[in-house]
């Protein structure tokens, strides 16, 4: 069941990250979800490192760090995906 929640959270974080970033991100929904999952893991690692990963009530700081991680991963991963996709589709001259 935890994998299902990771996928749902990754999808939500990835979509919010795409909304926050300016311009159009030409990445498919499955990659948005993967980037969101990676961003959530990155945010959790940072929250653990600074000691705010387990607080009473809602962990707002951890959630903000997860979203920031998703924004960073989408911002870095989108140009990488586009460049890889662009090289594949180029015809030889």
C-alpha positions in Angstrom: 0.0 0.0 0.0 2.9 2.4 0.6 3.9 2.2 -3.1 0.4 3.3 -4.1 0.7 6.3 -1.8 4.1 7.1 -3.2 2.7 7.1 -6.7 -0.3 9.2 -5.7 1.9 11.7 -3.8 4.4 11.8 -6.7 1.7 12.5 -9.2 0.3 15.3 -7.0 3.7 16.9 -6.3 4.8 16.5 -9.9 1.7 18.3 -11.2 2.0 21.1 -8.7 5.7 21.5 -9.6 4.8 21.8 -13.2 2.2 24.4 -12.4 4.7 26.4 -10.3 7.4 26.4 -12.9 7.0 29.0 -15.7 6.6 27.9 -19.3 5.6 24.6 -20.7 7.2 21.4 -19.5 7.1 18.9 -22.4 7.3 15.8 -20.3 4.7 12.9 -20.1 2.6 12.3 -17.1 4.4 9.1 -16.1 7.7 11.1 -16.0 6.0 13.9 -14.0 5.0 11.2 -11.5 8.5 9.8 -11.3 10.0 13.3 -10.9 7.5 13.9 -8.1 8.4 10.7 -6.3 12.1 11.6 -6.5 11.4 15.1 -5.3 9.4 13.7 -2.3 12.3 11.4 -1.4 14.8 14.3 -1.7 12.5 16.5 0.5 12.3 13.7 3.1 16.0 13.4 3.1 16.5 17.1 3.7 13.8 17.1 6.4 15.6 14.2 8.2 18.9 16.0 7.9 17.6 19.2 9.5 15.6 17.3 12.1 12.0 18.2 11.1 10.9 14.8 9.6 8.8 13.7 12.6 6.8 16.4 14.4 3.5 16.3 16.1 0.6 17.1 13.9 1.0 17.9 10.2 4.6 18.1 9.0 4.2 21.3 7.0 7.9 21.9 6.7 8.5 18.3 5.4 5.7 18.8 2.8 7.1 22.1 1.7 10.6 20.5 1.3 9.0 17.7 -0.7 7.4 20.2 -3.0 10.6 22.1 -3.3 12.4 18.9 -4.2 9.8 18.1 -6.8 10.1 21.6 -8.3 13.9 21.2 -8.5 13.7 17.7 -10.1 11.1 18.8 -12.7 13.2 21.9 -13.5 16.4 19.9 -13.9 14.8 16.8 -15.5 12.7 18.5 -18.1 15.5 19.9 -20.2 17.4 16.6 -19.9 14.4 14.7 -21.1 13.9 17.1 -24.0 17.5 16.9 -25.1 17.4 13.1 -25.0 14.2 13.1 -26.9 15.4 15.6 -29.4 18.5 13.6 -30.2 16.5 10.5 -30.9 14.1 12.2 -33.3 16.8 14.0 -35.4 17.2 12.7 -38.8 20.8 12.2 -40.2 22.0 14.9 -42.6 
